[in-house]
Amino acid sequence: MEFSFYGGVDEIGGNRIEVSSGDERIFLDFGTRFNVEGLYFEEFLRPRSFSSLGDLIELGALPKLRGIYREDLLRNMGLKFEDEPCASAVLLSHAHLDHAGALHHIRRDIPFYMTWESYLILKALEDTGTASNDFLHYRPKFHFTRKEKLVGNTTHKRSREKFERPVKILKPYCTEDAGDFSVTPAPVDHSIPGSCAYLIEGDDAVIYTGDLRFRGRRDHDSRRFVKNASRFSPNIMITEGTRIDQENSTFEDDIEERASAIASHHRGLVIVNYPIRDLDRFLTFYRAAVNSDRTLAVGLKQAYVLKLFEGLGYPSLDDLAVYIPRRGWGLISGDAFVCFDGEWIPASDLDEDYMIQDYRLWERDFLELDNTITYRDLQDEPSEYIFQCDYFEFNELIDIRPENAVYIKSKTEPFNEEMEIDAERERNWLRHFGIAQYNRFHSSGHAGRSDLIEMILDIEPEAIYPVHTRSREEFEVFRDEGIDVLVPETRK
Ligand SMILES: [Zn+2]
């Protein structure tokens, strides 16, 4: 079997690994290479919509590969569309964008394999995010369709058709065929639900770890994977190595304990910022709220994710409060006046039908809930709540005007210039409102050095390809253990 790496080598994420045997090939993940895209693009300098594929290929952010990309994007660039797809499947390890972010460039006849939880996370991103997040659907671009007029001539309009992509939902340890390969997903612990490693059988026995850790709430999943992977006697193991040069980080339980203590002793509002798709971290703050007799108030995007995960073992929306921000014209819960047929009236006199127009369609269902709150509730009873608030929602503080509030940042520390600038802006907001900040409430989604070494020695592959790391040289230690350390070369 052969392995080609189109991203994820000597960088954190951007995994796109081609596994082939003769004419058969599959891909392991198809993520965004953020460090390459970041060299050329930012918020206001983006790939052009008519040439998103071409612009990214030109700058090395996407590989020049035949038979993988969408027909509409290729044809619009005047390029040939191959009749046959080059791969039988893309196996997704988890729904973080450094693994899944480039899926929407892929042609619609290549099926995506993923767990049900990964499917739900991608659905949440697709439903609540921007238009280019069509991971699970295929909306053909550059298509006009015929529009019949009542009389006489016909005209054409831009097509808004949308097709479901072929997605195979995988069950833990249930083996499926992907072309000539047999693939078995093994759940692992990482900072997003539904993460899995893969056991792949062809001419070789191959392990792909995806991203994983051993100190979260699902460490038992990772340990079960190690046991099964060891029994599999792999020739090749493609292993992540994000933290091979660092020691293990704290346990998720430590964060819960420390957050509970702060929320119990503090009188004012407790504001928390954590990655909303990390549902184990959500659980940490949910429990901190229970432990301190508070209610966790979540934003609409978090509420949407939780609605999708209902019945999968997480707290239900009924056990939380859902925070409704003012949007658009600010008609809900403010002191706004609007002009109605030439007369200024209080917005609070308006019918519901007018108010909901401030919200996107997916948001409107939440407005009906009994347990919604607004900034007024957080103002009146700050000690009743832990308030989930992303950095991008800090403008809510202007409405809330919290007194004596504290802020717990439960995210990875800034690791590039852009993140430093955001962190500085974050501090400005907190300073303006006199809010004290607590840092280091984060536990990494990645195994540290000793856990990684133990995992690889337990699995005992003949050879490893280290990916998803900036410290590949640290893997040389495995040579002394009789494990061959292979060089994954990046191909363009
Ligand atoms: Zn990753």
Residues whose N, C-alpha, C, O or C-beta is under 5 A from the ligand:
A	BS01	ZN	G13 D98 D211
